[in-house]
Amino acid sequence: MTNKKRRASVSKARAVSLHIGLNTVSASAYGGWTGPLASCEFDANDLAALARAQGMKASVLLTKKGTRAKTLAGIRAAAKSLRAGDLFLLTYSGHGGQVPDVTGDEADKQDETWCLYDGQLIDDELYFELSRFAAGVRILVLSDSCHSGTVTRARPPSTDAALGTARSKMMPIEVGRRVYARHQVFYDKLQNDVAKSAGKASVADPDAVLSNLSVSGGRVNAIVRKFKAAVILISGCQDNQTSMDGDQNGAFTAQLLQVWNLGAYQGNYASFHAAIRAGMSAAQTPNLYLLGNVARFVAQRPFTV
């Protein structure tokens, strides 16, 4: 190998992705509730195909394999291997939930969660794991769930009956209460362990970030809150809405894939989010927030390695 080729090989950015899609959850972990959905495995597989087409090394965790341990292991493996300029794509499709906040970091006294197969992943855990990535790593998170995390985080009624025949990706509030009551020691310990490991000031709380974030006209203003990596998160809905399931893709993922158009899309992340949002109903408007120094990242074409 010539010196020129060796330098090119060393400097080329690496990209890995992890795609999680759960059509059901374990009844034993959720008080007898299995939360059946139809599209989440399709979402994970379709986004993995997109990632591979862009040159990423993709891993997929479907339903029973979408456990807390496997999800955390995948994120931590990426954090360990990636360096400045590299890209990590993390996608989740499934139910979102809540557990009571016991560490005092949430104004509404609730922590948002992803409903993984054998237990919930709390937002504090997710943001702590993302904060451990090396400086300069680019992280894109796509969450097709009811996990928006804004300043108010008010929750709508959770019954599917109120939504007609459509399936909501929100764990019913009644189920959430039951799950927390049965597993309170586990979820309280998770929150306290993260707080002790991270320290209150070392992890950016998404609520605080959003209160200082604006996106307009393709220009983004964001604050840096101890995140060495640059993080873009596009979630399926606003805090007072729910992400909807579908027969082939979730509503958010379906619109994202349509806008992407097999790679024909040429805009940046801000306009990508705007285009997805413009194509969806007023009942579900995707959210966008940023962590770390994202100025260069958000100006790039989506999924660029």
C-alpha positions as CSV (number, residue, x, y, z in Angstrom):
1,M,0.0,0.0,0.0
2,T,1.4,3.4,-1.0
3,N,1.7,6.2,1.6
4,K,-1.1,8.1,-0.1
5,K,-3.5,5.1,0.0
6,R,-2.5,4.4,3.6
7,R,-3.3,8.0,4.6
8,A,-6.7,7.8,2.8
9,S,-7.5,4.5,4.6
10,V,-6.7,5.9,8.0
11,S,-8.7,9.1,7.5
12,K,-11.8,7.5,6.1
13,A,-14.8,7.9,8.4
14,R,-16.4,4.7,9.8
15,A,-20.1,4.3,10.3
16,V,-22.1,1.7,12.3
17,S,-25.8,1.5,13.0
18,L,-28.1,-0.3,15.4
19,H,-31.8,-0.8,14.5
20,I,-34.3,-1.9,17.2
21,G,-37.9,-2.9,16.3
22,L,-40.4,-4.5,18.7
23,N,-43.8,-5.8,17.6
24,T,-44.5,-7.1,21.1
25,V,-42.9,-7.0,24.6
26,S,-42.6,-9.6,27.2
27,A,-45.8,-10.0,29.3
28,S,-43.8,-10.9,32.4
29,A,-41.9,-7.6,32.2
30,Y,-45.1,-5.5,31.6
31,G,-47.7,-6.8,34.0
32,G,-49.3,-9.2,31.5
33,W,-49.4,-6.6,28.6
34,T,-47.7,-7.5,25.4
35,G,-48.3,-4.3,23.4
36,P,-48.9,-5.8,20.0
37,L,-47.8,-3.6,17.0
38,A,-47.5,-4.5,13.3
39,S,-44.8,-2.3,11.7
40,C,-41.9,-2.1,14.0
41,E,-39.8,-4.9,12.7
42,F,-40.4,-3.6,9.1
43,D,-39.2,-0.2,10.3
44,A,-36.0,-1.7,11.8
45,N,-35.3,-3.8,8.7
46,D,-36.0,-0.9,6.2
47,L,-33.8,1.5,8.1
48,A,-31.0,-1.1,8.3
49,A,-31.3,-1.5,4.5
50,L,-31.0,2.3,4.1
51,A,-27.9,2.3,6.4
52,R,-26.2,-0.5,4.5
53,A,-26.9,1.3,1.2
54,Q,-25.0,4.3,2.7
55,G,-22.0,2.2,3.6
56,M,-22.8,1.5,7.3
57,K,-22.2,-1.7,9.2
58,A,-25.8,-2.4,10.4
59,S,-27.0,-4.6,13.3
60,V,-30.7,-5.3,13.9
61,L,-32.5,-6.3,17.1
62,L,-36.1,-7.5,16.5
63,T,-38.7,-8.1,19.2
64,K,-37.4,-10.8,21.5
65,K,-33.8,-9.8,20.7
66,G,-34.6,-6.2,21.5
67,T,-33.6,-6.5,25.2
68,R,-32.1,-4.0,27.5
69,A,-28.8,-5.9,27.6
70,K,-28.4,-6.2,23.8
71,T,-29.4,-2.6,23.2
72,L,-27.0,-1.2,25.8
73,A,-24.3,-3.6,24.5
74,G,-24.8,-2.3,21.0
75,I,-24.6,1.3,22.0
76,R,-21.5,0.7,24.2
77,A,-19.7,-1.2,21.5
78,A,-20.2,1.7,19.1
79,A,-19.0,4.2,21.7
80,K,-15.9,2.1,22.3
81,S,-15.0,1.8,18.6
82,L,-15.9,5.1,17.0
83,R,-13.7,8.2,16.9
84,A,-13.9,11.8,15.7
85,G,-15.6,12.1,12.3
86,D,-17.3,8.6,12.6
87,L,-21.0,8.1,12.5
88,F,-23.4,6.2,14.7
89,L,-27.0,5.7,13.6
90,L,-29.4,4.5,16.3
91,T,-33.1,3.8,15.4
92,Y,-35.9,2.6,17.6
93,S,-39.5,1.6,16.6
94,G,-41.8,0.5,19.4
95,H,-43.8,1.7,22.3
96,G,-42.8,4.7,24.5
97,G,-43.6,4.9,28.1
98,Q,-42.9,6.7,31.4
99,V,-41.7,6.0,34.9
100,P,-41.8,8.4,37.8
101,D,-38.6,10.5,38.1
102,V,-36.8,9.9,41.4
103,T,-33.7,11.9,40.9
104,G,-35.4,15.3,40.5
105,D,-34.2,16.2,37.0
106,E,-37.7,16.3,35.4
107,A,-40.1,19.2,36.0
108,D,-43.1,17.0,35.3
109,K,-41.8,14.3,37.6
110,Q,-41.8,11.7,34.8
111,D,-38.9,10.1,32.8
112,E,-39.6,9.0,29.2
113,T,-38.8,5.4,28.2
114,W,-38.3,3.1,25.2
115,C,-40.3,-0.1,25.9
116,L,-37.7,-2.8,25.2
117,Y,-38.6,-6.5,25.2
118,D,-37.7,-7.3,28.8
119,G,-37.9,-3.8,30.4
120,Q,-37.9,-0.1,29.7
121,L,-34.8,2.0,28.8
122,I,-35.1,5.3,30.6
123,D,-34.2,8.5,28.8
124,D,-31.6,9.3,31.5
125,E,-29.8,6.0,30.6
126,L,-29.9,6.8,26.9
127,Y,-28.5,10.3,27.2
128,F,-25.8,9.1,29.6
129,E,-24.7,6.4,27.1
130,L,-24.6,9.0,24.3
131,S,-22.5,11.3,26.5
132,R,-19.8,8.7,26.6
133,F,-19.0,8.8,22.9
134,A,-15.7,10.4,21.9
135,A,-15.4,14.0,20.9
136,G,-16.4,14.6,17.2
137,V,-18.4,11.5,16.8
138,R,-21.7,12.2,14.9
139,I,-24.8,10.4,16.4
140,L,-28.2,10.3,14.7
141,V,-31.1,8.9,16.6
142,L,-34.4,8.2,14.9
143,S,-37.2,7.3,17.3
144,D,-40.5,6.1,15.9
145,S,-42.2,6.0,19.3
146,C,-44.0,8.2,21.8
147,H,-40.7,9.5,23.3
148,S,-40.4,13.1,22.4
149,G,-39.2,14.7,25.7
150,T,-39.9,18.4,25.5
151,V,-40.3,21.1,28.2
152,T,-43.8,20.1,29.2
153,R,-44.1,16.4,28.1
154,A,-47.8,16.4,28.7
155,R,-49.3,13.1,27.7
156,P,-52.5,12.6,25.8
157,P,-55.2,9.9,26.6
158,S,-53.6,6.6,25.9
159,T,-56.5,4.4,24.9
160,D,-56.6,3.0,21.3
161,A,-60.4,3.4,21.4
162,A,-59.9,7.2,21.4
163,L,-57.9,6.8,18.2
164,G,-60.5,4.7,16.4
165,T,-58.9,1.6,14.8
166,A,-55.4,3.1,14.6
167,R,-52.7,1.7,16.9
168,S,-50.8,4.1,19.1
169,K,-47.2,3.5,20.0
170,M,-47.7,4.7,23.5
171,M,-47.8,2.3,26.4
172,P,-51.1,2.9,28.2
173,I,-50.8,5.0,31.3
174,E,-52.6,2.3,33.3
175,V,-50.0,-0.3,32.2
176,G,-47.2,2.0,33.0
177,R,-48.5,2.4,36.6
178,R,-48.8,-1.3,37.0
179,V,-45.3,-2.0,35.6
180,Y,-43.7,0.6,37.8
181,A,-45.6,-0.7,40.9
182,R,-44.3,-4.2,40.3
183,H,-40.7,-3.2,39.4
184,Q,-40.2,0.0,41.3
185,V,-37.0,-1.1,43.0
186,F,-35.4,-1.9,39.6
187,Y,-36.4,1.4,37.9
188,D,-35.6,3.6,40.9
189,K,-32.1,1.9,41.1
190,L,-31.5,2.5,37.4
191,Q,-32.1,6.2,37.8
192,N,-30.0,6.6,40.9
193,D,-27.2,4.6,39.4
194,V,-27.1,6.8,36.3
195,A,-27.2,9.9,38.5
196,K,-24.3,8.6,40.5
197,S,-22.2,7.6,37.5
198,A,-22.8,10.7,35.5
199,G,-23.2,13.5,38.1
200,K,-26.1,15.9,37.7
201,A,-24.1,18.4,35.7
202,S,-22.4,16.0,33.3
203,V,-25.4,14.9,31.2
204,A,-27.6,17.3,29.2
205,D,-31.2,16.9,30.2
206,P,-33.3,17.0,27.0
207,D,-35.8,19.3,28.5
208,A,-33.2,21.9,29.3
209,V,-31.7,21.5,25.8
210,L,-35.1,22.1,24.2
211,S,-35.7,25.2,26.2
212,N,-32.6,26.7,24.5
213,L,-33.1,25.3,21.0
214,S,-34.6,26.9,17.9
215,V,-34.7,25.6,14.3
216,S,-35.9,27.9,11.6
217,G,-35.1,28.6,8.0
218,G,-32.6,25.7,8.0
219,R,-30.5,27.5,10.7
220,V,-30.1,25.8,14.1
221,N,-29.1,27.3,17.4
222,A,-28.2,24.8,20.1
223,I,-26.4,24.8,23.4
224,V,-23.5,22.6,24.4
225,R,-24.1,20.7,27.6
226,K,-21.1,18.5,28.2
227,F,-21.7,16.4,25.1
228,K,-18.4,15.7,23.3
229,A,-20.2,14.0,20.5
230,A,-22.7,15.8,18.1
231,V,-26.2,14.4,18.5
232,I,-29.2,14.9,16.3
233,L,-32.5,13.2,17.4
234,I,-35.6,13.2,15.3
235,S,-38.6,11.6,17.1
236,G,-41.9,10.6,15.8
237,C,-44.2,13.2,17.4
238,Q,-44.5,16.1,19.8
239,D,-44.9,15.7,23.5
240,N,-48.7,16.1,23.4
241,Q,-49.2,13.6,20.5
242,T,-48.7,9.9,19.8
243,S,-46.7,8.1,17.1
244,M,-48.9,5.8,15.1
245,D,-48.3,2.3,13.9
246,G,-49.1,1.1,10.4
247,D,-49.4,-2.2,8.5
248,Q,-46.0,-1.9,6.8
249,N,-44.2,1.0,8.5
250,G,-44.9,3.4,11.3
251,A,-46.3,6.7,10.1
252,F,-43.0,8.5,10.9
253,T,-40.7,5.9,9.3
254,A,-42.9,5.7,6.2
255,Q,-42.7,9.5,5.7
256,L,-39.0,9.5,6.4
257,L,-38.4,6.8,3.8
258,Q,-40.6,8.6,1.3
259,V,-38.7,11.9,1.7
260,W,-35.3,10.0,1.5
261,N,-36.6,8.5,-1.8
262,L,-33.9,5.8,-2.0
263,G,-31.1,8.4,-1.6
264,A,-32.4,11.0,-4.1
265,Y,-32.8,13.5,-1.2
266,Q,-30.1,16.1,-1.3
267,G,-31.0,18.6,1.6
268,N,-29.5,18.9,5.1
269,Y,-30.8,17.5,8.4
270,A,-32.8,20.6,9.2
271,S,-34.6,20.6,5.9
272,F,-35.0,16.8,6.1
273,H,-36.8,17.1,9.3
274,A,-38.9,19.9,7.9
275,A,-39.8,17.8,4.8
276,I,-40.8,14.9,7.0
277,R,-42.9,17.1,9.2
278,A,-44.6,18.8,6.3
279,G,-45.8,15.5,4.9
280,M,-47.5,14.3,8.1
281,S,-50.8,15.1,9.6
282,A,-51.3,17.8,12.2
283,A,-52.0,15.0,14.7
284,Q,-48.4,13.8,14.5
285,T,-45.6,16.3,13.9
286,P,-42.0,14.9,14.3
287,N,-39.8,16.6,16.8
288,L,-36.1,17.7,16.4
289,Y,-33.5,18.4,19.0
290,L,-29.7,18.6,19.1
291,L,-27.0,18.0,21.7
292,G,-23.4,19.1,21.6
293,N,-21.6,21.0,18.8
294,V,-23.8,20.1,15.9
295,A,-23.3,23.1,13.5
296,R,-21.4,21.1,10.9
297,F,-23.3,17.9,11.4
298,V,-26.8,19.4,11.0
299,A,-25.7,21.1,7.7
300,Q,-24.8,17.7,6.2
301,R,-26.9,15.6,3.9
302,P,-28.6,12.9,6.1
303,F,-26.9,9.6,6.5
304,T,-23.6,10.9,5.0
305,V,-20.7,8.8,6.2
